[in-house]
């Protein structure tokens, strides 16, 4: 992901100032800040839940095929040949 330099940041701020005006710009900035903080909070909660669920170190059951794979492949190959 490319980084935003100082020049690009100034251009974005000038465009935002023109679009929203000087009166609305602080409220728009506050709304964006709240959105970022909510996103950060939600991602931390999700990370915590994932870490807590994997911290139990319980083995995950693995479902094994009831029919051996080699027998199934051989059977399918014989059906195709006939």
C-alpha positions as CSV (number, residue, x, y, z in Angstrom):
1,X,0.0,0.0,0.0
2,X,1.5,3.3,-1.0
3,X,2.2,5.9,1.7
4,X,0.6,9.3,1.7
5,X,3.2,12.0,1.7
6,X,2.9,15.5,3.1
7,X,2.0,17.1,-0.3
8,X,-0.8,14.6,-0.9
9,X,-2.2,15.2,2.7
10,X,-2.3,18.9,2.0
11,X,-4.2,18.4,-1.2
12,X,-6.7,16.1,0.5
13,X,-7.2,18.7,3.3
14,X,-7.7,21.5,0.8
15,X,-10.3,19.5,-1.1
16,X,-12.1,18.6,2.1
17,X,-12.1,22.3,3.1
18,X,-13.6,23.3,-0.2
19,X,-16.2,20.5,-0.2
20,X,-17.4,20.7,3.4
21,X,-16.5,24.4,4.3
22,X,-14.8,25.7,7.4
23,X,-17.9,25.4,9.5
24,X,-18.6,21.7,8.9
25,X,-14.9,20.5,8.7
26,X,-14.5,20.0,12.5
27,X,-17.6,17.9,12.8
28,X,-16.6,15.8,9.8
29,X,-13.2,15.3,11.4
30,X,-14.8,14.3,14.7
31,X,-17.1,11.8,12.9
32,X,-14.1,10.3,11.1
33,X,-12.1,10.0,14.3
34,X,-15.0,8.3,16.1
35,X,-15.4,5.9,13.1
36,X,-11.7,5.0,13.3
37,X,-11.8,4.5,17.1
38,X,-14.9,2.2,16.8
39,X,-13.2,0.2,14.1
40,X,-10.0,-0.1,16.2
41,X,-12.1,-1.2,19.2
42,X,-14.1,-3.8,17.2
43,X,-10.9,-5.2,15.7
44,X,-9.3,-5.5,19.2
45,X,-12.4,-7.3,20.5
46,X,-12.3,-9.7,17.5
47,X,-8.6,-10.3,18.0
48,X,-9.2,-10.9,21.8
49,X,-12.0,-13.4,21.1
50,X,-9.9,-15.3,18.5
51,X,-7.0,-15.4,20.9
52,X,-9.2,-16.5,23.8
53,X,-10.7,-19.3,21.7
54,X,-7.4,-20.6,20.5
55,X,-5.7,-20.2,23.9
56,X,-7.5,-23.3,25.3
57,X,-5.1,-25.5,23.3
58,X,-7.7,-28.1,22.8
59,X,-7.1,-30.3,19.8
60,X,-9.3,-29.7,16.9
61,X,-11.1,-32.9,15.8
62,X,-10.1,-34.0,12.3
63,X,-12.7,-35.9,10.3
64,X,-11.2,-38.8,8.5
65,X,-12.7,-40.2,5.3
66,X,-14.7,-43.4,6.0
67,X,-13.5,-45.0,2.7
68,X,-9.7,-45.2,1.9
69,X,-8.7,-42.7,-0.8
70,X,-6.7,-45.2,-2.8
71,X,-9.7,-47.6,-3.0
72,X,-12.0,-44.8,-4.2
73,X,-9.5,-43.6,-6.8
74,X,-9.0,-47.2,-8.1
75,X,-12.8,-47.7,-8.2
76,X,-13.3,-44.5,-10.1
77,X,-10.5,-45.4,-12.5
78,X,-12.0,-48.8,-13.2
79,X,-15.5,-47.2,-13.9
80,X,-14.0,-44.8,-16.4
81,X,-12.2,-47.5,-18.2
82,X,-15.3,-49.7,-18.6
